[in-house]
């Protein structure tokens, strides 16, 4: 993504568009063109790009001090009060906590810096505000320039980074143990009696004298001067620097530096703004001077991008889900098409067999009764306890104090039939016999599954009812018979409210009939449950 940099000096504003790892566009506006139509049109063209406002001004002040070691909001409050005391006339101010003292209370060492003349920035920022430009922050180039010696591996105990800004301003930034302590920008005023190299060397010498007066150096310390210059200016400055033996110069060829940091094309002069901007664009940089209100459009832009990302993610998930559903639908459709011929073949075979069977006469009464039983009981709707047990479970789950111990189920045509409650062993299936074919010695009472003797050749009755014998217990009894009986009554009432169900008690913990004799029994202490048996009949609707 392209980044838009506005590099402000005292005389001009240089605009640089960075994208794809290089500077793709460069424009220059004089200090008086902030309110010009040309600058307004230029900003309108780049109003959607994230914008970084970098200052490299003479009116930037740097001070170091110590404050008590604090954290969080307490430290922010102390630094805010100190900044307000030092720079009352400017809102463009910032504090950097660098390290701690090694002795005593180990207070924090803090660098305070600010733009002392805010009027230099105000007209440019007004244009950005009017165009709703997403301003990411306002930055001090002197502070950010620490990235250059770090990138080149040229940090020493005492390092003076010297760069040339547009119109030959000389920026000198002093670092002690990789921490910025001081920076100054001085204009290079041409003098017919001195060369430009001599003027630059003299300014660097004065800076060294000032730092020495602040006692930054101990005996034997050397100030390493790292100066970024173009090859054609190197010889001129190097010749003048020889008259200052206490300083150790390291001249950095700006074209070689550009190649090392992969800036293409390289700068054509000793001006360092393109090299510095390229470094700034490749890393995440901390805002120095911009207030929250000034960066709100950048916050809106980030929120918009986040929403777009979330929307795109949801759309991608939806598309993936739709694709999977289509794939599944296609697979199911293919399976249906594959089984369709088999189904048609089975239907044809079934119709042929049914037609053949329907044309045959019942040879015997046994065959007739078997066919009638199949049509009435098995083919229409074979009995199964699944639905019945689900209905029972839905009611029983409302009574956590009861436990289901045993269930006996069977379909029957008589709702009053009561199957035995011992369901432990399965019973052998009874033979279906025609009364007309009964052999001598058979029971006199006809089977409930066959017609009565006087009904002739009537069909077998259908099992209209499902009968369930349920054995359960009331848990955590604690000797309260009244509560146990009440819970059983509520269970019966709940079952009888269910459509097609009729429930009654077979055995209860206490016989409450009027003719029963009640007798107190001393129960063992470990007894904690009461047993009961219910009969539940389900009407299958005449099936």
N, C-alpha and C positions, 0 to 999 in steps of 0.2 A: 504494500500500500504506500502511495506517495505521501511524503511529509513536507510541510511548507514551513520554511524557516525565515524569520525576519531578523536580520543581524543589524542592530542599531549602533552607530557610532555618533560622535558629536556633529559630524558634518553631513552624514548621509545614512540612508537605510538601504542595505543590500538584501534583496530577496533571493532565496535559493530554494528550488524545488528538488527534493531528493527522492529518488525512486530507482528500484532495481540495482542498488548498490553504487550509484553514482549521482552526480549533480546533473540534472536534465534541463534545468532552466535557471537563468540568472538575470536579474534586473536591478537597476540602481535608481533610487530616488533621492533628491537632495533634501536637506533638513526642512526646507520651506515648502515642500510638496505634500505635506501630510493632508492638507485640505483640498488638494487638487483633484480635478475630475479624473485625470489619468490614474492616480493611485486608487481612487474609489472604484473605477472600472476594473483595475487589475485585481483588487480584493474580491470584487463580485465574481470574477472568473474562478477564483480559488476558494470560494466561501464554504465549499463542502469538505475541504481538506483539513486534517488536524494541523493546527498552527502552533509553532513554538517561537516565542518572542525572546531573542537573546540580546543582552545589552553588553556593550564594551565601551564604557563612558569614562571620561575624566572625573565626573561627579559621582564616583562610587567610593564610599568610605569603608575601611576595614579596621576593626579593633578587636583585641583579645582581652579576655578577663576571666575570672573564676567565679563560680557560684557554688553553694553547698550542693552536695550530691543528693539529688531527689529523683523521683520517678513519676511518670504519668502526668496527671493534671497539675500536680503541685509544681513540677519542673516547668511545665508549659506556662503556668501563671507567673513564675519568677522571671522566666525569659521574656514574657510579654511585657511585664512592667519595666524591665531593664531596657528593652528596645524602645518603649515609649519615652523613657527618660533621655536616651541618647539621640533619638531621631524623631523629635516631635513634629517636624514640618513635613514628614514624608510617610506615606503608607507602604512604600516599597522597601520593606526591611525584613531581615531574616536572621536567624541565629542557628549556628551549627555546633552541637556538642561534640568535641573532637576526642578527648581522652581525659584521664584523671591524673592529678598530681601524685607523685610517688611517695610523699611523706606527709606527716601531719594528719589533717582531716581527710585528705585525699579528695579535695574538691574537684568539681568538673571544670575542665578548660573549655571555654566557649569562644567561638569566633562570631562577632557581630558584623554584619555588613548591610549597607543600604544605599539606595540611589538618593543622594541629597538634593537633587533638583528634579522633582517629579514632573515639572512642566515639559521636560524633554520627551517623556513617554505619553503624556495625556492626549495630545492630538492624534497620535497614531492609534492608540487604544480606542478612542472614540469612533474612528472609522470601522475598526473591527467589531465593536459593539453594535453599531448601526447595521452592519451586514450580517449579524448573528453568526460570526465566524466561531467555530469550535476551538477556542484558545485553550491549549493544554497547560500553559504556564508561562511565567516570565522568569528568565534565568540570567544569572551572572556568568558571563563567559570566563571570567578570571577563575571562578570557583570550579566550573566544569572542565577547565583546561588541565586539571590534574590527570585527566584521562590520557593525555598525550605522553608524558614521561612514563606513565604506568604501562601503556601499550608498547612503548619502545624499550622498556626496561632500563630507564635512565634516572631512576630515583636514587639520590644520595642523601647523606645526613643533612647537607645544606645544598639545596637546589634552587637555582634562579632560572625560571623559564622565561625566555624573551621571544616575543612574537611581534610582528609588524601588522598593524591594522590598516585599513584603507586610508589613503592620504598621509601615509607615513607617520602614524601615531605609534609610539613604542610602548607596548604592554610588558611590564616586568612583574612577575608573580613569584614570590618566595615561598618555598616549602621546606619545613623542618621535619625530618622523619616522616615524610610523605603527607604531612598535614599543612594546609595553606595557613600562613600567618600574616601575609601582607601582599598587597598588589597596588601598583600605580600605573597610570597611563599618562604619558607626557608626549606632547606634540614635538616633532622634529622641525625646528625652524631653520631654514636654510641661511647660511652665513657665507658670504663670498670668501672670507678668510679661512674657513674650515671646510673640510670634506664631510660628506654625510657619514662616512665611517667614523671620523673623529667625533662628531656630535653624538653618535650612538654610543661609542665607547665611553665618552665623558658622562653620559646619563647613567650608564651601568655602574660606573665608578661611584657616582654620587649615591646611588641606591645602596651600594655595598657600605659606604661610609655611614649612611643612616641606620642600616641594620646593625652595624657594629656598635653604634652609639646606644642601641637598645639592648646590647649585651647578648645577642643571639650566639656569638662565636666565643669559643674558648681558645686558649693558646694553641697554635698549630692547626686550627680548623681552616679548611679551604672552601670557598664558595664556588660550586660547580655551575658555570653559566652555560645553559643549553639554549642556543639561539637557532631559530628556524629561519633560514634564508634561502633564496634562490642561488643557483650556481654563479650567476653573473654578478651578484652582490657580495659573494663570499670573500673574494680577494681584497676588495676595498675595506671591508669591516675587519678582516683578520689582520691586515697591515696596521690599522689604527689601534687594535687591541693589544699589540705587543708592548705598548708603553705602560701597561698596567699589569706588572708581573704577579701581584698578589691574587689575581683572579685566574681561574682555570677555565678556558673557553672550550666548548664542544659545539662545533658548527654542524647543524643538521640540514643536509640538502633537502629542500622541500619536495623535490621530485622523487628522491629516494624514499622519503617518508611516505609520500602519496602511494608509491608502489607497494610499500610494506603494509600499509593499511588497506590496500586494494581500492584506491580511489582512482577512477579513470574518467576523463583524462586528467593528468596532473595539472597543478596551477602553473600559470605562465609568469608569475611574479612572486615576490616575497610575502605578499599578503596572505595571512594564515586563515582567513575566515572559512574557506572551503574545506581545508583539512580539519579544522575544529568541528564544523557542522557535520562533516561525514562521520566523525567519531561520535558526536551527540546522537545522530540518527540511528546508530547501530546499537544503542543501549537505552535502557530505561533511566530517565533522568528525573531528579526530584525538583519539584516546583519551588522557587525561592520567593518571589515577590507577589505573585498573583493572588488576589483574594478569591474566596469561594464564589462570590457573585460574578466575577469576571470569567470564571471557567464553567459557568453553568451550561453553556451551549455544548461544551465538550462532554459534560456529564450526560446531557440529553442524547448526544450522538452515540455514546457508548451504550446507553440504555436501549436506543433504537436498534443498534447492532445486535445486542443480546436478545431482544425480542425477535428479530429476524432469524437469529440462530435457533431459538427455541421453536419458532414456527416451522423452519426448514426441517428441524429434527422430527417434529410431530408429523409433518407431511411425509417424510421419509419412512417413519414407522408405519403410518397409514398405508402408504404405497406398498411397503413390504407385506403388511397384513393382507391387503387386497390381493396382491400377487399370490400369496400363500393360499388364500381362500379360492382363488381361481384355479390354482393348481389342484387343490383338493377336489373342487367341483368337477374339474376335467377328469381326475382319476376316478371319482365315483361314477360319472357318466360313462366312462369307458368300461367300468366293471358292470354297470347295468346293461350296456350294449352286449357285453360278453356273455352275460347270463340269460339274456332274452331268448336266444334260440333254445337253451336248455329248458327254460320255463315253458315255452310253447310245446316242446316235445313232451314234457311231463303232463301238461294239461290234456294233450291229445291222448296219451296213454290212460289218464284218469277217466276221461269221458268214454273211452272205448270199454274200459273195465266196468264203469258204472252202467253203461248201456247193456252190457252182457249180463251183469248181475240182475238188473231190473227185469230182464226178460225171463229169468228162471223162476220156477214155482218153488215154494217152500216145500221141501220133501217131507219134513217131519215137524212135529210140534216143537221140538228142541231147537231146530234151525230157525223156526219162526220167532220163538221167544228170544233167542240170541240176537237176531237181527233187530227186533224191536228194542231190546235193551241198548244195543249200540246206537241206534238212531236217537233214542230218548235221553241217554245218559252221557255217552262218550263223545259223539260227534258234535252236537250243538255247543256244549260248553263243559269240558271236563272239569270236575270239581277240583279246586286247589285252595289251600288255606291262606295264601299270601295276602289277599285283600282283607280277610277277616282278622288276621294277626296284626296287620297294620292299624286297623281300627281299634283293636284292643290296646296296642302299644301307645297310640296317641292319647288314650284315656288314662292308662295305667301310669304313664310318665308324670302325671300331675300329682301322684301320691308317692313321694320318695320314701315314705315310712313303710311301704309295703314291698314285699319281695315275691316274685313269681317263681314257684317251685316246680310245677308240673302242668302240662297241657295235654289234653286228649281231644282230638278232633276227628269228626267224621261227617260226611253228608248223609242225609236221610230224608225220607218223604213224610215222616211224622215228627212234628215239632215237640211232642211229649216224650219221645224216646230219649232215654238216658244211657249213654254208653258207660262202661266201667271206667273208673278213674285210674286204675293201675295200667299205665301205658308203657311199662318197662319192656315187655316182650311182645313182639308183633304176633298177631293171630293169623292162622292159616285161612286162606280165602275159602268161602263156602261155595259149594257147587250150586249152580242155578238149575233147578229141576222144574219140569212141567208137572202140575198137579195131576194132570191126566196120565202121566207116565210114572207116577209114584209107585215104588215097589213095595212089596209087603214088608212090614216092620218099620216103615218110615215114620217119623213123628206125626202125630195127628194135627198139630198146630201148623198152619201153612207158614212158609217163610215170608217175612215182610217184603222181600224183594221180588215176589211172584204174585200173580193174581190169585184171588180167592177162588175156591172150587166152583162157586156158582156164577163166576163172571165169564165162563167160557173161554174164548180166545182173546180176551182183552189184553192190550199192551201192558208192559211193565210200567208201574208208576214212576214218575221222575223224582229225583232227589231235590225237592224244592228248598230244603232247609239245610243249613250247616250248623252242627251242634258242637260246642266247645265246653269241655269240663276243665275248669281252671282251679288248681290248688295253689293257694298263696299263704302268706304269713304276714302278720303285723309285727314289725321289728321294733325294738326298744320299748317293749310292752310296759315294764315298770309297775305291773299290777293294776293298771287303770283299765278295767273292763269296759266301763262306760265309753271312754274315749276310743277304744279299739272298735267296739260295735258301731259307734258313730261314724268312724272313718270307713268301715265296710259299707254302711248304709249310703254314705255319700258316693262311694265308688259305684254301687248298684244304681243309684239315681243318675249318675253321669253316664253310665252305660245305656240306661233305658232312654236317655235323651238322644242318643245316636240313632239316626234313621236306620230302619230295618233290623235293629237289635232289640232283644228281649232278654233281660238278665234276672236271675233269681238265685237265692242261696240254697245250697244243698245241706251243708253243715256249717255251723257257726261256733265260735269258741264257747258260747253259753247258750243253752236252749231257753229262749225267752217265751215259748208258747205258754198259754194260760194253764194247761194241764201238766206242765213239766214241774218236776220237783227240784228246787235249787238247793245246793248243798255246798258249804264252804270247804275248800280243799287247801291244805297247806302245800304250796308249790316249792320246789327247790329254789334256792337263791339264784342259781345260774340260769333259771328259765327266763328268757327275755324275748319270747315270741309267742304269738297265738296263731294257730292254723285255722284255715277256713276253706271251703270248697264252693265254687259258684258254677252255675250252668248258664251259658249264654247261647241263645239261638239267633241265627241270622237268616232272614228271609231273602232268598236269592231272586225274588221277583217272578216266581213262576217259571224259571228257566228249567 
